[in-house]
Amino acid sequence: MRYRTIGTDPATRREVSVLSLGAMLFGSATDEATSYAILDRFVEAGGTFIDTSDNYAFWEDGGQGGQSEELLGRWRRSRGIGAEIVIATKLGARPLAPGTSYLDNAEGLSAKVIRESAERSRDRLGVERLDLLYAHIEDRAVPLQETVEGFAELVAEGTVGLLGASNHRAWRVERARALAAAAGLPGYEVLQYHRSYLPNRTDLPSDLDPDGEPGGVSGDLLSYLRAEPELTLVAYSPLLKGAFTRADKPLSSAYDLPSAPRRLAALRDVAGQCGGTVNQVVLAWLLGGELPSIPLVGASSVAQLEESLAAVDLELTAEQRHRLDTTW
């Protein structure tokens, strides 16, 4: 395993594995025994960065979520896991009542919700401090200053370490960080967005934003990351839920771009040259690019995890990376 540092403040920054394990379906669609086996193997391989959310997986039973955090808490206690493992969680998109969703009844990002939701997450995970806490989705009904101050209060109290944002417009991230900087408060340092080798259309209206999909890595976000190298990008769904290799998992229309056939062919060619799988090449491309990302991978079996773990040691040549980067 390889490692990198996220965050800049010596008091809160952490060294984490360059691969993050997503626990979204642990404790719901993925049963406890399988979840434990995947987590155990990840840690055995040197993995130290695990991702969850307070609303995972509300859609599985029509509830409000919490199953993933609860399972991770049980696993931590059963294995004696301490501060050596960094668990990131999110708040803001938990449904306020069973049978609803983040689209019509999200908890939001008020100072009250931030405090209460973070406390519930700490209880479920069995930790005194959340290593990394994300604002899961935007809440434009709450003044951004209130959200910034609400997160900062928890950092000051020592119950939260690093702060992050997911599925936010780049301008909203910048505005929040500017407000924090002007007030001498901690701001977002880790950004979690969808990124893969195949670009997806971010201009199509989405359930979260009529102006397009805010959760995908857009040109604006890439430009922002180039200008702010201290920020870390965590790339969720890098393997497109199996669509690169599984016939039963077709690509969605969001990836139906003219470049898609050519980029898929380039992936297959490079995989043949380096002796890796297509999925491993995608992860290696994200890990070692000009703007390196931390791929956030899911797994429903140890075998799936093993394929992703092997990508950490896959070194693409300069020629292979050039082929991948310039194929459009």
N, C-alpha and C positions, 0 to 999 in steps of 0.2 A: 504494500500500500504506500501511497505517497500522501503528503500533507501540505496544507497551505494555511495561512493566517487570515481570518476574517475579522474586520474591525480594526480600529486604529488606537483607541484608548487602552493603555496598559491594564487598566482596571477591569475592562470588559472584553477585550479581544480574545479570541480563542484560536487554537490550532485545530483544524479539522481534517478529516480524510477528504481527498479530492473527489470522492464519490459519496453521494448522500443516498440513504435508503428511505424510500417513501413508505409510510405505515398506514396509508389511507384506509385500506380495507382490512387491516388487522383487527381481529375481534368481531368482525361482521362476516363479510363474504369469505375471508380467509380465516379458518378456524384457529383456535388457540394453539394447538400442537404444531401446526404448520407455521404459524406466525413465530412461535418461539424458536423453531428450527432455523428459520430464515434469519432471525435476529442473532441467534447464537453463531451462525456461520459468518455473518457480516462482521461481528466483533472479533471472531477468531481470525479473520482475514485482515484485521487491522482497521476495520471501519469504525469511525467514531462520530459520525454525523447522521442523525435520524430526524425525519420530518413528519409532522402530524398537524392536526388542527382540532379546535374544539367542536367543529361541526361534522367531523368524520365519524360514521358515515350515515348521516340522517336519512338519506334517500333509501337506505337498505330496509328500514323498518318503519318509515314514516314518522320517526321521532325527531329528536333535536341534536343527535350526535353524541359524541363523548366516548364511544366504544373504543376507538383507537387509543386515545389518551389513557383510558382505564386499563387496557391490555398492556400498554407500555409500562404503566405503574406496577402492575402485577409482575411483569417480567423483570423489571429493575429489582424489585424486592426479592424475587426468587433467586436471582443470580448475584445479588450483592453489588449491583451496578451503582457506581458513584459518579463523581464529577468528571471522570475521564471520558464519559460519553456525552456529547452535546446533543440535546434534544431541542429542536426548534418547533414551535407551535404557532398557531394563528388565531386571531379573533376578529369579530366583525361580521361574519357571515353565518353565524349560528341562527337557526330559526327560533323565534321567540315562543312558538307554540308548536306542538306536534301537528303534522299534517300540512304545515306551511313550509316555505323555503326562503333562501336568501334573496330571492327575486321579489317576494311580496311582503316579507315580514322579518327582515334581518335585524340582528341585535344592534348593528351600527357601531359607531366609533365615538360615542360621547365619553366624557371623563368617567362617569359613573359606570358605564358598561365596561370600559377598559379595566377599571379596578376590579369589578366583580367577576368579570370573565377570566381575568388573569389569575385571580384567587382560586376559582374553580379548576382551572387548568393545573395549577400547582398541586392542588389536592388530588386530582385524578392521577397525575404523574408521580406524586410522592416526592416532590422536590421543594426546596426552600427558595430557589431562584430559577426562573426560566432563562436558559442560556441565550435564546434568541426568540423574540416575539415579533410576529408580523401583523400589520394591518392587512387583513385578507382581501377585502374589497373596499372601494371608496364609499364614503358616506358624505354626500354633498349637502345633507340636511343639517349637519353639525358644523359649526365654524372650525376651520382647519386649525386655528390657534388652540382651541379647546382640545382637539385630538393630540396635537404636538405636546401640550402641557400635561395632558393625562398620561401619555407614555413616559414622559420625562420624570414625572413624580415617582413612578415605580422604579425607574433606574436609580434615582436619588436615594430611594429607600432600600435599595439592594435586592429587591425581589425580581428584578428583570436585569439582564445583562445587555445584549445588543438588541437594536431595533431594526425592523425591516418592513418592506411594503411589497405587496403582490397585487397584480391586476389593477394597477393605478396608471393613469396617464402620466407620461414623463413630466409634463408641466406641473402636475399636482405633486409629484415627488419633489421636484425642484422647489416649488413654493413652500412645501412643508419643511424641507431642509433649510431654506433661507430663513424662515420664521424661527426655527430652532437655533440656527447660528446667531441670529441677531439678538436672541435672548440668552445666549450662552448655555443653551440646553443641548442634550444629545439628540441627534437626528437619525434618520434611516441610513443604515450602512450596508444592508444586504437587500438585494432586489430579487424577487422570485417571479419569473415569467416563463411562459412556454417558449422553448427554442429547440429546434432540431435541424438536421441537415437540409431537409426540405422546407423551404419557407412557406408560411401559410398566409392567406389574405387577411389582413387586419383592417381592411376598409369596409368589409361587409357588416351591416348592422347586427348587433348581438343583443342577447338578453340583458346584458349589463350596461350597454351604451349604444344608443341609436347611431352614433357617429362611427362605430366600428368596434372591433374586438380589442379591449384594453389589455387583455392578458397575454397577447403575443408580442414577441420582440419585434418592434417596428424600427424603421430607419431612425426615427427620433430617439428611441431608447438607445440604440447602438451608438449614435452620435454623442448622446449624453454620457454613456459609459466611457467613451474615448476621452472625453473632456474631464472625467472624474475618476481617475484610475484607482482611487482608494475604495471605490465601491466594489462589491462582489455581486456577480450574477449567478444565481442558482437557476438552472434550466430544468423546468418540469416537463414531463411527458416527452423526453427526447426520443424515445423509440416508438412514438405514435401508437401506443397500446398494442404493439405487435404487428402493425400494418406493413412494416418493411419486409417481413418474412412470412407472414401467415395469410393464406388465401381467404380464410374466413374472417379476416379483419381488414376490409378494404379501406383505402384512403377516403377521407371525407372530401366533399367538394371544395373545402377551404384550401386544399393543396393542389387543386386542379389548375396549375399554372403551366404555361408553355415550356418552362424549364424543367418540369418534373421528370419527364422520361429521360432527358439527358443526364440529370443529376442522379437518378436511380441507376443508370448504366455506369456512371463514373464510380458510384459506390460499389457496385458489383465487381468492376474491373480492379479497383484498389484492394478489395477484400481478397480477390484471387491472387493478387501479387504478394500481399503480406501474410497470407495464410490465416487471416482472421475471418470472422463472420461479418455480415453487413452491419448488424447491430453493434458489434465491437468497433467497427470503423467509424460509425456515427459518434459513439462515445469518445473515441480517441480524437476525433476531429474537434469536438467541443472542449475536451480537456487541454489540448495543446495549441489552440488557435491564437491569433493576434490579440483577441479579447477572450482569454480563457474563462470558461464557465465551470461550475460544479454541477455535473449532471445529477439530477434527482431521479433515481430509477425505482420503479416498483417491481415486485416479484410475488408470484403466487406459489412458487416452489423454490427449493434450494437450487435446482438445476438452472432455473432462469437467473437466479442471483449469480451463480458461478460464471455464466457467460458474461455478465456485466463486470464482475470483478476482474476477469482476465483482460478486459479492455484497458485497465490502468497501466498494464505493462506493454501495451501495443504501441510501438513507436512508428509513426508514419514518417517516411522520408520527405525531404523538402520537395522532391518531384511529385510525390503522391499528394501532398497537401496542396501544392500548386494546382494540380489537376482538379482536386475537389473544389478549391476556392474559385477557380476561374471558369468552371463549367456552368453555363447559364442558357 
